[in-house]
Amino acid sequence: IEILKSQLNAKVTENESIIACKTSLEEKLNAFGTQFKALEKESDAYKKQTTDKLDSVSTERNELTKRMSEIEQELKETKDKLQKSEEVEHGTNEGLRAKLNEIGGLEKRLEE
């Protein structure tokens, strides 16, 4: 009977040791799970922040591209107006020279 009691006590001690080990592992697992959830939350926040920043940069890029197209169009229109203005001025200058020559010719006739 003493031997059985001794074996039973040994089994109880072994079981208590196993239960203590199990409890310790469960606590570690719970702590790991808590850390994992915190990291997951942090990761989600970072992903959202990164996505928002990328969206912002993309929107700004689209706005700048649109504005650049508008400026290019304004530049083209201004160049066209300038060219027409120069053509008109050139034509006007030619016309004025012709009038001056004509007046010069009339003055010579008057002198004769």
C-alpha positions in Angstrom: 0.0 0.0 0.0 2.8 2.4 0.8 4.3 1.7 -2.6 1.0 2.5 -4.3 0.6 5.7 -2.2 4.1 6.7 -3.2 3.4 6.0 -6.9 0.1 7.8 -6.7 1.8 10.8 -5.1 4.4 10.7 -7.8 1.6 10.7 -10.5 -0.2 13.6 -8.7 3.0 15.6 -8.6 3.7 14.8 -12.3 0.1 15.8 -13.2 0.5 19.1 -11.2 3.7 19.7 -13.0 2.1 19.1 -16.4 -0.9 21.4 -15.4 1.6 24.1 -14.3 3.5 23.8 -17.5 0.2 23.9 -19.5 -1.0 27.0 -17.6 2.4 28.7 -18.3 2.2 27.9 -22.0 -1.4 29.2 -22.2 -0.3 32.5 -20.5 2.6 32.8 -23.0 0.2 32.0 -25.9 -2.3 34.6 -24.7 0.5 37.2 -24.4 1.7 36.3 -27.9 -1.9 36.6 -29.2 -2.2 40.0 -27.6 1.1 41.1 -29.1 0.1 39.7 -32.5 -3.3 41.6 -32.4 -1.5 44.8 -31.5 1.0 44.3 -34.4 -1.9 43.5 -36.7 -3.7 46.7 -35.7 -0.5 48.7 -36.2 0.0 47.1 -39.6 -3.6 48.0 -40.6 -3.1 51.6 -39.5 0.1 51.8 -41.5 -1.5 50.3 -44.6 -4.3 52.8 -44.4 -1.9 55.7 -43.9 0.2 54.5 -46.9 -2.9 54.0 -49.0 -4.2 57.5 -48.1 -0.8 59.0 -49.0 -0.7 57.2 -52.3 -4.2 58.4 -53.1 -3.2 61.9 -52.2 -0.1 61.8 -54.4 -2.1 60.3 -57.2 -4.8 63.0 -57.0 -2.1 65.7 -56.9 -0.4 64.2 -59.9 -3.6 64.2 -61.8 -4.3 67.8 -60.9 -0.8 68.8 -61.9 -1.1 66.9 -65.2 -4.4 68.7 -65.9 -3.0 72.1 -65.0 0.1 71.4 -67.2 -2.2 70.6 -70.2 -4.1 73.8 -69.6 -0.9 75.8 -69.5 0.3 74.1 -72.7 -3.0 75.0 -74.3 -2.6 78.6 -73.1 0.9 78.7 -74.4 -0.1 77.4 -77.8 -3.0 80.0 -78.0 -0.6 82.8 -77.0 2.0 81.7 -79.6 -0.7 81.6 -82.3 -1.9 85.1 -81.3 1.7 86.4 -81.3 2.3 84.9 -84.7 -0.9 86.5 -86.1 0.0 89.8 -84.5 3.5 89.7 -86.1 1.9 88.8 -89.5 -0.5 91.7 -89.2 2.3 94.0 -88.1 4.5 92.9 -90.9 1.6 93.4 -93.4 0.9 96.8 -91.9 4.6 97.8 -92.2 4.6 96.6 -95.8 1.5 98.6 -96.4 3.0 101.7 -94.8 6.1 101.4 -96.9 4.0 101.1 -100.0 2.1 104.2 -99.0 5.3 106.1 -98.3 6.7 105.1 -101.7 3.4 106.1 -103.3 3.6 109.5 -101.4 7.2 109.9 -102.5 6.2 109.2 -106.1 3.4 111.8 -105.8 5.8 114.3 -104.4 8.2 113.8 -107.3 5.4 114.3 -109.7 4.4 117.5 -108.0 8.0 118.8 -108.2 8.1 118.0 -111.9 
